[in-house]
């Protein structure tokens, strides 16, 4: 597997750096700016999506026991630690590849994201049926506001003091 990691990294750099330098009328620094911009934007978008899906009000942060086990079953753990958001925003869903349906993505990682909105309603109904929370913020803004409130809560000294 280490060989495959190295192999695919080399292939990636060939088509992202070497081929543009060889085939396009651009300088090395233009390719470098494009390469860095691509990774900055992709990393920023992913970090925002993951923060809004995991570090918001209502999500839990369970600690493993002395044997390294988490108390709940896998699917329940996914629903307790993840929050979907902006499910009706088709543009956002397209832009982030359905990762705003993070709980659904965790439960069904091999299902194409175009099915997530319909699956989400089934997950919500099933969660209610079994008394498991299905966490959801209606919009990007409400998820962002919940994230900011959660950061404020986590930043208080008494919260960290009680964790230790």
N, CA, C and O atoms as a DFTB+ gen file, in Angstrom:
656 C
 N C O
     1  1       0.819      -1.203       0.000
     2  2       0.000       0.000       0.000
     3  2       0.862       1.266       0.000
     4  3       0.471       2.274      -0.588
     5  1       2.015       1.227       0.644
     6  2       2.901       2.389       0.641
     7  2       3.330       2.714      -0.789
     8  3       3.383       3.878      -1.186
     9  1       3.634       1.665      -1.556
    10  2       3.998       1.861      -2.956
    11  2       2.863       2.547      -3.718
    12  3       3.113       3.447      -4.520
    13  1       1.626       2.130      -3.476
    14  2       0.479       2.735      -4.163
    15  2       0.305       4.207      -3.786
    16  3      -0.048       5.032      -4.628
    17  1       0.553       4.525      -2.530
    18  2       0.460       5.923      -2.101
    19  2       1.473       6.769      -2.872
    20  3       1.133       7.816      -3.424
    21  1       2.698       6.310      -2.901
    22  2       3.751       7.041      -3.615
    23  2       3.426       7.109      -5.103
    24  3       3.563       8.165      -5.720
    25  1       2.999       5.995      -5.680
    26  2       2.672       5.949      -7.100
    27  2       1.611       6.985      -7.461
    28  3       1.784       7.741      -8.417
    29  1       0.521       7.026      -6.706
    30  2      -0.571       7.949      -7.031
    31  2      -0.198       9.400      -6.746
    32  3      -0.702      10.306      -7.411
    33  1       0.662       9.630      -5.785
    34  2       1.159      11.002      -5.559
    35  2       1.993      11.463      -6.755
    36  3       1.868      12.606      -7.195
    37  1       2.833      10.588      -7.275
    38  2       3.641      10.931      -8.435
    39  2       2.741      11.204      -9.640
    40  3       2.940      12.188     -10.352
    41  1       1.748      10.335      -9.870
    42  2       0.802      10.548     -10.966
    43  2       0.101      11.890     -10.791
    44  3      -0.055      12.639     -11.756
    45  1      -0.319      12.197      -9.569
    46  2      -1.010      13.452      -9.278
    47  2      -0.125      14.658      -9.625
    48  3      -0.584      15.587     -10.290
    49  1       1.115      14.649      -9.186
    50  2       2.010      15.772      -9.475
    51  2       2.336      15.871     -10.960
    52  3       2.564      16.968     -11.470
    53  1       2.361      14.746     -11.655
    54  2       2.606      14.802     -13.103
    55  2       1.465      15.531     -13.792
    56  3       1.707      16.442     -14.583
    57  1       0.216      15.145     -13.506
    58  2      -0.874      15.793     -14.239
    59  2      -1.250      17.161     -13.688
    60  3      -1.863      17.954     -14.402
    61  1      -0.902      17.463     -12.439
    62  2      -1.227      18.775     -11.875
    63  2      -0.109      19.798     -12.045
    64  3      -0.381      20.998     -12.074
    65  1       1.131      19.357     -12.157
    66  2       2.254      20.292     -12.246
    67  2       3.044      20.098     -13.548
    68  3       3.218      21.045     -14.315
    69  1       3.514      18.884     -13.793
    70  2       4.396      18.663     -14.938
    71  2       3.682      18.883     -16.274
    72  3       4.202      19.580     -17.146
    73  1       2.505      18.300     -16.437
    74  2       1.792      18.456     -17.714
    75  2       1.424      19.909     -18.017
    76  3       1.633      20.356     -19.145
    77  1       0.888      20.660     -17.061
    78  2       0.634      22.077     -17.366
    79  2       1.903      22.832     -17.758
    80  3       1.867      23.675     -18.655
    81  1       3.018      22.540     -17.100
    82  2       4.268      23.220     -17.449
    83  2       4.728      22.849     -18.850
    84  3       5.273      23.688     -19.567
    85  1       4.513      21.594     -19.248
    86  2       4.966      21.135     -20.561
    87  2       4.021      21.550     -21.695
    88  3       4.473      21.836     -22.804
    89  1       2.724      21.584     -21.423
    90  2       1.753      21.752     -22.500
    91  2       1.147      23.152     -22.610
    92  3       0.629      23.518     -23.666
    93  1       1.206      23.922     -21.555
    94  2       0.592      25.246     -21.577
    95  2       1.652      26.335     -21.644
    96  3       2.800      26.134     -21.246
    97  1       1.255      27.463     -22.144
    98  2       2.164      28.602     -22.219
    99  2       2.064      29.401     -20.907
   100  3       1.572      30.529     -20.883
   101  1       2.541      28.787     -19.831
   102  2       2.524      29.417     -18.506
   103  2       3.893      29.242     -17.855
   104  3       4.670      28.359     -18.219
   105  1       4.162      30.106     -16.887
   106  2       5.430      30.002     -16.160
   107  2       5.247      29.088     -14.953
   108  3       4.129      28.745     -14.570
   109  1       6.375      28.707     -14.369
   110  2       6.319      27.814     -13.217
   111  2       5.580      28.462     -12.052
   112  3       4.870      27.779     -11.314
   113  1       5.742      29.782     -11.879
   114  2       5.105      30.434     -10.745
   115  2       3.593      30.560     -10.945
   116  3       2.848      30.603      -9.966
   117  1       3.128      30.619     -12.191
   118  2       1.686      30.608     -12.432
   119  2       1.089      29.252     -12.078
   120  3       0.012      29.179     -11.486
   121  1       1.774      28.201     -12.434
   122  2       1.329      26.855     -12.063
   123  2       1.355      26.703     -10.542
   124  3       0.434      26.133      -9.956
   125  1       2.404      27.211      -9.910
   126  2       2.510      27.122      -8.453
   127  2       1.370      27.881      -7.771
   128  3       0.792      27.387      -6.803
   129  1       1.040      29.079      -8.268
   130  2      -0.071      29.853      -7.693
   131  2      -1.385      29.091      -7.874
   132  3      -2.184      29.004      -6.941
   133  1      -1.610      28.543      -9.059
   134  2      -2.836      27.777      -9.305
   135  2      -2.926      26.548      -8.423
   136  3      -3.980      26.253      -7.858
   137  1      -1.807      25.828      -8.305
   138  2      -1.753      24.618      -7.477
   139  2      -2.047      24.951      -6.018
   140  3      -2.847      24.277      -5.369
   141  1      -1.399      25.985      -5.512
   142  2      -1.614      26.378      -4.108
   143  2      -3.024      26.909      -3.881
   144  3      -3.635      26.619      -2.852
   145  1      -3.546      27.682      -4.829
   146  2      -4.905      28.209      -4.706
   147  2      -5.920      27.076      -4.682
   148  3      -6.843      27.079      -3.868
   149  1      -5.750      26.112      -5.572
   150  2      -6.629      24.944      -5.614
   151  2      -6.680      24.257      -4.258
   152  3      -7.762      23.969      -3.747
   153  1      -5.517      23.994      -3.675
   154  2      -5.470      23.277      -2.401
   155  2      -5.969      24.130      -1.243
   156  3      -6.580      23.608      -0.311
   157  1      -5.719      25.421      -1.290
   158  2      -6.222      26.309      -0.248
   159  2      -7.755      26.331      -0.267
   160  3      -8.390      26.169       0.775
   161  1      -8.340      26.526      -1.431
   162  2      -9.803      26.612      -1.534
   163  2     -10.444      25.278      -1.160
   164  3     -11.404      25.248      -0.391
   165  1      -9.926      24.183      -1.694
   166  2     -10.489      22.871      -1.372
   167  2     -10.368      22.565       0.118
   168  3     -11.311      22.058       0.725
   169  1      -9.219      22.870       0.705
   170  2      -9.032      22.641       2.133
   171  2      -9.939      23.506       2.986
   172  3     -10.482      23.049       3.992
   173  1     -10.102      24.754       2.582
   174  2     -10.982      25.667       3.323
   175  2     -12.429      25.197       3.269
   176  3     -13.116      25.158       4.289
   177  1     -12.887      24.842       2.074
   178  2     -14.272      24.371       1.931
   179  2     -14.503      23.109       2.754
   180  3     -15.503      23.009       3.464
   181  1     -13.599      22.157       2.668
   182  2     -13.745      20.926       3.450
   183  2     -13.727      21.200       4.946
   184  3     -14.512      20.611       5.690
   185  1     -12.853      22.075       5.395
   186  2     -12.791      22.353       6.832
   187  2     -14.067      23.022       7.314
   188  3     -14.546      22.717       8.406
   189  1     -14.629      23.931       6.517
   190  2     -15.893      24.576       6.904
   191  2     -17.004      23.536       6.968
   192  3     -17.763      23.504       7.936
   193  1     -17.109      22.697       5.961
   194  2     -18.161      21.673       5.943
   195  2     -18.024      20.746       7.143
   196  3     -19.018      20.449       7.806
   197  1     -16.823      20.287       7.430
   198  2     -16.637      19.363       8.549
   199  2     -16.907      20.026       9.895
   200  3     -17.444      19.388      10.800
   201  1     -16.542      21.295      10.035
   202  2     -16.843      22.002      11.280
   203  2     -18.346      22.153      11.465
   204  3     -18.857      21.943      12.565
   205  1     -19.063      22.518      10.398
   206  2     -20.506      22.716      10.496
   207  2     -21.256      21.400      10.654
   208  3     -22.419      21.397      11.058
   209  1     -20.615      20.295      10.345
   210  2     -21.253      18.993      10.485
   211  2     -20.916      18.302      11.801
   212  3     -21.632      17.393      12.220
   213  1     -19.841      18.718      12.456
   214  2     -19.408      17.988      13.652
   215  2     -19.259      18.843      14.901
   216  3     -19.400      18.326      16.009
   217  1     -18.982      20.120      14.761
   218  2     -18.751      20.968      15.940
   219  2     -19.863      22.007      16.001
   220  3     -19.645      23.198      15.774
   221  1     -21.054      21.524      16.312
   222  2     -22.237      22.373      16.453
   223  2     -22.999      21.922      17.697
   224  3     -22.733      20.866      18.270
   225  1     -23.944      22.750      18.087
   226  2     -24.755      22.419      19.248
   227  2     -25.503      21.107      19.008
   228  3     -25.990      20.851      17.907
   229  1     -25.585      20.300      20.029
   230  2     -26.317      19.045      19.942
   231  2     -25.444      17.843      19.676
   232  3     -25.786      16.733      20.085
   233  1     -24.309      18.034      18.990
   234  2     -23.436      16.886      18.746
   235  2     -22.723      16.524      20.035
   236  3     -22.472      17.377      20.886
   237  1     -22.406      15.265      20.162
   238  2     -21.700      14.822      21.353
   239  2     -20.277      14.418      20.982
   240  3     -19.963      14.154      19.821
   241  1     -19.450      14.379      21.982
   242  2     -18.046      14.037      21.805
   243  2     -17.700      12.915      22.784
   244  3     -16.987      13.147      23.761
   245  1     -18.194      11.710      22.534
   246  2     -18.009      10.622      23.503
   247  2     -16.548      10.209      23.633
   248  3     -15.784      10.210      22.669
   249  1     -16.201       9.864      24.840
   250  2     -14.851       9.370      25.135
   251  2     -14.885       7.844      25.216
   252  3     -15.841       7.281      25.750
   253  1     -13.874       7.177      24.702
   254  2     -13.847       5.713      24.830
   255  2     -13.591       5.294      26.273
   256  3     -13.002       6.041      27.054
   257  1     -14.041       4.094      26.615
   258  2     -13.778       3.576      27.955
   259  2     -12.322       3.100      28.040
   260  3     -11.550       3.291      27.100
   261  1     -11.957       2.495      29.142
   262  2     -10.568       2.056      29.353
   263  2     -10.108       1.017      28.344
   264  3      -8.909       0.837      28.134
   265  1     -11.071       0.325      27.712
   266  2     -10.724      -0.677      26.704
   267  2     -10.720      -0.095      25.290
   268  3     -10.480      -0.812      24.318
   269  1     -10.986       1.210      25.180
   270  2     -10.998       1.859      23.876
   271  2     -12.314       1.739      23.135
   272  3     -12.378       2.010      21.936
   273  1     -13.372       1.333      23.838
   274  2     -14.669       1.147      23.202
   275  2     -15.574       2.350      23.448
   276  3     -15.517       2.985      24.501
   277  1     -16.409       2.649      22.457
   278  2     -17.432       3.682      22.578
   279  2     -18.720       2.999      23.012
   280  3     -19.020       1.888      22.575
   281  1     -19.482       3.668      23.874
   282  2     -20.669       3.069      24.492
   283  2     -21.723       2.626      23.476
   284  3     -22.284       1.539      23.614
   285  1     -21.998       3.434      22.473
   286  2     -23.103       3.146      21.567
   287  2     -22.686       2.345      20.351
   288  3     -21.503       2.199      20.045
   289  1     -23.700       1.828      19.666
   290  2     -23.468       1.143      18.409
   291  2     -22.991       2.155      17.366
   292  3     -23.177       3.361      17.524
   293  1     -22.379       1.647      16.311
   294  2     -21.765       2.484      15.285
   295  2     -22.752       3.481      14.686
   296  3     -22.447       4.672      14.621
   297  1     -23.917       3.032      14.250
   298  2     -24.878       3.928      13.580
   299  2     -25.393       5.003      14.535
   300  3     -25.544       6.160      14.144
   301  1     -25.660       4.628      15.770
   302  2     -26.116       5.612      16.758
   303  2     -25.016       6.633      17.020
   304  3     -25.286       7.829      17.135
   305  1     -23.786       6.164      17.111
   306  2     -22.647       7.063      17.299
   307  2     -22.564       8.080      16.157
   308  3     -22.314       9.262      16.395
   309  1     -22.774       7.624      14.924
   310  2     -22.727       8.536      13.774
   311  2     -23.778       9.633      13.906
   312  3     -23.497      10.799      13.631
   313  1     -24.979       9.265      14.323
   314  2     -26.058      10.244      14.442
   315  2     -25.850      11.191      15.619
   316  3     -26.266      12.348      15.556
   317  1     -25.222      10.726      16.678
   318  2     -24.998      11.586      17.844
   319  2     -23.837      12.554      17.649
   320  3     -23.779      13.590      18.312
   321  1     -22.929      12.235      16.766
   322  2     -21.730      13.062      16.613
   323  2     -21.720      13.870      15.318
   324  3     -20.732      14.538      15.012
   325  1     -22.817      13.813      14.553
   326  2     -22.855      14.443      13.251
   327  2     -24.168      15.183      13.055
   328  3     -25.217      14.748      13.529
   329  1     -24.099      16.305      12.351
   330  2     -25.281      17.119      12.091
   331  2     -25.343      17.466      10.605
   332  3     -24.393      18.013      10.045
   333  1     -26.457      17.146       9.980
   334  2     -26.667      17.551       8.591
   335  2     -27.117      19.004       8.563
   336  3     -27.649      19.512       9.551
   337  1     -26.907      19.672       7.435
   338  2     -27.327      21.068       7.340
   339  2     -27.658      21.444       5.901
   340  3     -27.123      20.871       4.952
   341  1     -28.544      22.413       5.763
   342  2     -28.906      23.020       4.472
   343  2     -29.312      21.991       3.428
   344  3     -28.873      22.053       2.280
   345  1     -30.139      21.059       3.828
   346  2     -30.553      19.992       2.914
   347  2     -31.382      20.466       1.742
   348  3     -31.433      19.787       0.716
   349  1     -32.030      21.608       1.859
   350  2     -32.845      22.134       0.759
   351  2     -32.059      23.037      -0.178
   352  3     -32.604      23.516      -1.173
   353  1     -30.799      23.276       0.121
   354  2     -29.960      24.133      -0.711
   355  2     -29.261      23.272      -1.764
   356  3     -28.203      22.696      -1.511
   357  1     -29.869      23.197      -2.945
   358  2     -29.362      22.311      -3.998
   359  2     -27.985      22.756      -4.504
   360  3     -27.149      21.920      -4.847
   361  1     -27.754      24.058      -4.550
   362  2     -26.457      24.556      -5.016
   363  2     -25.344      24.153      -4.045
   364  3     -24.294      23.665      -4.464
   365  1     -25.578      24.358      -2.756
   366  2     -24.580      23.967      -1.752
   367  2     -24.352      22.461      -1.786
   368  3     -23.212      21.998      -1.740
   369  1     -25.438      21.700      -1.865
   370  2     -25.318      20.239      -1.913
   371  2     -24.474      19.808      -3.108
   372  3     -23.630      18.919      -2.987
   373  1     -24.700      20.434      -4.256
   374  2     -23.906      20.132      -5.442
   375  2     -22.446      20.533      -5.228
   376  3     -21.534      19.759      -5.518
   377  1     -22.233      21.750      -4.716
   378  2     -20.879      22.292      -4.573
   379  2     -20.013      21.441      -3.640
   380  3     -18.834      21.225      -3.917
   381  1     -20.593      20.959      -2.539
   382  2     -19.809      20.184      -1.570
   383  2     -19.991      18.675      -1.757
   384  3     -19.573      17.886      -0.909
   385  1     -20.606      18.286      -2.853
   386  2     -20.743      16.855      -3.148
   387  2     -21.580      16.111      -2.138
   388  3     -21.325      14.938      -1.866
   389  1     -22.579      16.775      -1.575
   390  2     -23.472      16.122      -0.623
   391  2     -22.933      16.019       0.788
   392  3     -23.573      15.413       1.648
   393  1     -21.766      16.600       1.047
   394  2     -21.194      16.480       2.392
   395  2     -21.939      17.300       3.441
   396  3     -21.644      17.185       4.630
   397  1     -22.901      18.128       3.022
   398  2     -23.762      18.771       4.002
   399  2     -24.748      17.752       4.593
   400  3     -25.382      18.018       5.615
   401  1     -24.872      16.602       3.954
   402  2     -25.598      15.459       4.515
   403  2     -24.564      14.517       5.153
   404  3     -24.459      13.349       4.778
   405  1     -23.826      15.029       6.094
   406  2     -22.697      14.307       6.676
   407  2     -23.128      13.038       7.407
   408  3     -22.463      12.008       7.290
   409  1     -24.226      13.092       8.158
   410  2     -24.696      11.897       8.867
   411  2     -25.074      10.812       7.865
   412  3     -24.723       9.646       8.043
   413  1     -25.785      11.196       6.818
   414  2     -26.166      10.234       5.782
   415  2     -24.915       9.688       5.099
   416  3     -24.826       8.492       4.820
   417  1     -23.959      10.558       4.833
   418  2     -22.694      10.128       4.229
   419  2     -21.979       9.114       5.118
   420  3     -21.431       8.130       4.620
   421  1     -21.981       9.348       6.424
   422  2     -21.335       8.406       7.343
   423  2     -22.061       7.063       7.366
   424  3     -21.430       6.008       7.426
   425  1     -23.383       7.113       7.317
   426  2     -24.155       5.877       7.373
   427  2     -24.108       5.104       6.048
   428  3     -24.127       3.873       6.043
   429  1     -24.048       5.825       4.939
   430  2     -24.078       5.203       3.611
   431  2     -22.960       5.759       2.726
   432  3     -23.236       6.440       1.738
   433  1     -21.706       5.475       3.070
   434  2     -20.584       6.095       2.353
   435  2     -20.432       5.666       0.898
   436  3     -19.781       6.361       0.118
   437  1     -21.017       4.544       0.523
   438  2     -20.851       4.070      -0.858
   439  2     -22.032       4.421      -1.749
   440  3     -22.059       4.043      -2.920
   441  1     -23.011       5.141      -1.205
   442  2     -24.162       5.566      -1.994
   443  2     -23.858       6.931      -2.600
   444  3     -23.323       7.807      -1.919
   445  1     -24.190       7.117      -3.858
   446  2     -23.958       8.387      -4.540
   447  2     -24.705       9.514      -3.835
   448  3     -25.850       9.346      -3.416
   449  1     -24.046      10.662      -3.708
   450  2     -24.601      11.784      -2.944
   451  2     -25.892      12.351      -3.530
   452  3     -26.614      13.054      -2.824
   453  1     -26.204      12.075      -4.779
   454  2     -27.450      12.597      -5.335
   455  2     -28.671      11.972      -4.661
   456  3     -29.776      12.504      -4.761
   457  1     -28.474      10.852      -3.980
   458  2     -29.576      10.186      -3.279
   459  2     -29.703      10.620      -1.818
   460  3     -30.670      10.256      -1.149
   461  1     -28.739      11.394      -1.320
   462  2     -28.732      11.766       0.095
   463  2     -29.996      12.488       0.563
   464  3     -30.489      12.173       1.646
   465  1     -30.544      13.437      -0.195
   466  2     -31.751      14.113       0.313
   467  2     -32.901      13.145       0.596
   468  3     -33.580      13.283       1.613
   469  1     -33.126      12.184      -0.274
   470  2     -34.210      11.217      -0.039
   471  2     -33.859      10.269       1.102
   472  3     -34.724       9.905       1.899
   473  1     -32.595       9.869       1.179
   474  2     -32.166       8.984       2.263
   475  2     -32.278       9.706       3.601
   476  3     -32.625       9.094       4.611
   477  1     -31.984      11.010       3.612
   478  2     -32.026      11.780       4.864
   479  2     -33.409      11.733       5.498
   480  3     -33.527      11.619       6.718
   481  1     -34.453      11.821       4.682
   482  2     -35.805      11.776       5.256
   483  2     -36.088      10.404       5.854
   484  3     -36.780      10.304       6.868
   485  1     -35.567       9.354       5.245
   486  2     -35.741       7.999       5.790
   487  2     -34.950       7.854       7.086
   488  3     -35.444       7.284       8.058
   489  1     -33.721       8.373       7.097
   490  2     -32.895       8.318       8.312
   491  2     -33.576       9.077       9.447
   492  3     -33.626       8.595      10.579
   493  1     -34.099      10.261       9.145
   494  2     -34.787      11.061      10.169
   495  2     -35.975      10.308      10.734
   496  3     -36.141      10.239      11.952
   497  1     -36.802       9.745       9.871
   498  2     -37.983       9.000      10.314
   499  2     -37.586       7.783      11.151
   500  3     -38.193       7.518      12.188
   501  1     -36.583       7.053      10.708
   502  2     -36.127       5.868      11.434
   503  2     -35.523       6.251      12.779
   504  3     -35.749       5.569      13.779
   505  1     -34.756       7.339      12.810
   506  2     -34.168       7.803      14.066
   507  2     -35.265       8.174      15.062
   508  3     -35.186       7.818      16.238
   509  1     -36.284       8.886      14.594
   510  2     -37.400       9.239      15.480
   511  2     -38.099       7.989      15.999
   512  3     -38.474       7.918      17.170
   513  1     -38.268       7.019      15.134
   514  2     -38.937       5.765      15.506
   515  2     -38.208       5.047      16.636
   516  3     -38.840       4.439      17.500
   517  1     -36.871       5.117      16.627
   518  2     -36.075       4.417      17.627
   519  2     -35.561       5.336      18.742
   520  3     -34.760       4.915      19.576
   521  1     -36.022       6.587      18.754
   522  2     -35.637       7.511      19.815
   523  2     -34.191       7.956      19.769
   524  3     -33.593       8.265      20.800
   525  1     -33.629       7.990      18.572
   526  2     -32.249       8.426      18.378
   527  2     -32.297       9.812      17.741
   528  3     -33.089      10.033      16.824
   529  1     -31.470      10.749      18.202
   530  2     -31.530      12.088      17.605
   531  2     -31.010      12.108      16.170
   532  3     -30.013      11.463      15.846
   533  1     -31.701      12.856      15.325
   534  2     -31.195      13.178      14.002
   535  2     -30.991      14.681      14.014
   536  3     -31.957      15.444      13.997
   537  1     -29.740      15.106      14.045
   538  2     -29.415      16.520      14.184
   539  2     -29.400      17.191      12.820
   540  3     -28.864      16.653      11.851
   541  1     -30.006      18.388      12.763
   542  2     -30.149      19.062      11.483
   543  2     -30.244      20.566      11.692
   544  3     -30.980      21.035      12.560
   545  1     -29.505      21.310      10.902
   546  2     -29.638      22.768      10.833
   547  2     -30.204      23.103       9.467
   548  3     -29.720      22.602       8.453
   549  1     -31.228      23.947       9.432
   550  2     -31.975      24.208       8.204
   551  2     -31.180      24.922       7.128
   552  3     -31.458      24.747       5.942
   553  1     -30.196      25.722       7.513
   554  2     -29.459      26.496       6.518
   555  2     -27.974      26.532       6.865
   556  3     -27.561      26.161       7.964
   557  1     -27.191      26.986       5.903
   558  2     -25.764      27.180       6.133
   559  2     -25.561      28.191       7.258
   560  3     -24.716      27.995       8.131
   561  1     -26.345      29.278       7.233
   562  2     -26.218      30.341       8.238
   563  2     -26.571      29.813       9.627
   564  3     -25.873      30.118      10.594
   565  1     -27.636      29.033       9.742
   566  2     -27.999      28.496      11.063
   567  2     -26.937      27.515      11.559
   568  3     -26.650      27.465      12.755
   569  1     -26.351      26.733      10.646
   570  2     -25.266      25.825      11.034
   571  2     -24.044      26.610      11.483
   572  3     -23.393      26.249      12.463
   573  1     -23.733      27.691      10.761
   574  2     -22.592      28.529      11.116
   575  2     -22.815      29.187      12.479
   576  3     -21.901      29.236      13.303
   577  1     -24.025      29.691      12.717
   578  2     -24.339      30.315      14.009
   579  2     -24.240      29.289      15.136
   580  3     -23.731      29.601      16.212
   581  1     -24.717      28.079      14.901
   582  2     -24.617      27.019      15.902
   583  2     -23.150      26.670      16.170
   584  3     -22.760      26.418      17.310
   585  1     -22.355      26.661      15.114
   586  2     -20.924      26.389      15.264
   587  2     -20.259      27.470      16.125
   588  3     -19.462      27.159      17.010
   589  1     -20.586      28.726      15.863
   590  2     -19.991      29.823      16.636
   591  2     -20.399      29.738      18.109
   592  3     -19.572      29.962      18.993
   593  1     -21.665      29.416      18.377
   594  2     -22.108      29.257      19.779
   595  2     -21.368      28.091      20.441
   596  3     -21.008      28.165      21.615
   597  1     -21.148      27.026      19.688
   598  2     -20.435      25.872      20.230
   599  2     -18.976      26.229      20.514
   600  3     -18.431      25.816      21.538
   601  1     -18.338      26.988      19.625
   602  2     -16.963      27.420      19.882
   603  2     -16.888      28.291      21.124
   604  3     -15.958      28.165      21.921
   605  1     -17.863      29.171      21.289
   606  2     -17.901      30.020      22.481
   607  2     -18.030      29.146      23.736
   608  3     -17.342      29.370      24.732
   609  1     -18.912      28.157      23.673
   610  2     -19.097      27.248      24.805
   611  2     -17.811      26.461      25.101
   612  3     -17.400      26.343      26.256
   613  1     -17.186      25.929      24.052
   614  2     -15.963      25.141      24.237
   615  2     -14.789      26.002      24.684
   616  3     -13.842      25.497      25.287
   617  1     -14.846      27.296      24.392
   618  2     -13.759      28.194      24.775
   619  2     -13.804      28.661      26.210
   620  3     -12.852      29.275      26.692
   621  1     -14.898      28.380      26.904
   622  2     -14.993      28.789      28.312
   623  2     -14.095      27.898      29.159
   624  3     -14.021      26.689      28.938
   625  1     -13.422      28.494      30.120
   626  2     -12.503      27.743      30.979
   627  2     -13.183      26.633      31.751
   628  3     -12.606      25.560      31.930
   629  1     -14.417      26.874      32.216
   630  2     -15.071      25.845      33.040
   631  2     -15.392      24.596      32.240
   632  3     -15.415      23.504      32.806
   633  1     -15.644      24.719      30.931
   634  2     -15.897      23.541      30.119
   635  2     -14.648      22.671      30.054
   636  3     -14.727      21.459      30.254
   637  1     -13.498      23.275      29.776
   638  2     -12.262      22.500      29.688
   639  2     -11.842      21.972      31.047
   640  3     -11.291      20.876      31.151
   641  1     -12.103      22.756      32.094
   642  2     -11.756      22.289      33.451
   643  2     -12.560      21.050      33.803
   644  3     -12.036      20.123      34.419
   645  1     -13.840      21.027      33.412
   646  2     -14.690      19.879      33.714
   647  2     -14.358      18.667      32.869
   648  3     -14.670      17.543      33.262
   649  1     -13.727      18.867      31.707
   650  2     -13.350      17.725      30.873
   651  2     -12.175      16.973      31.472
   652  3     -12.073      15.758      31.301
   653  1     -11.290      17.665      32.168
   654  2     -10.101      17.015      32.710
   655  2     -10.381      16.446      34.029
   656  3      -9.495      15.855      34.646
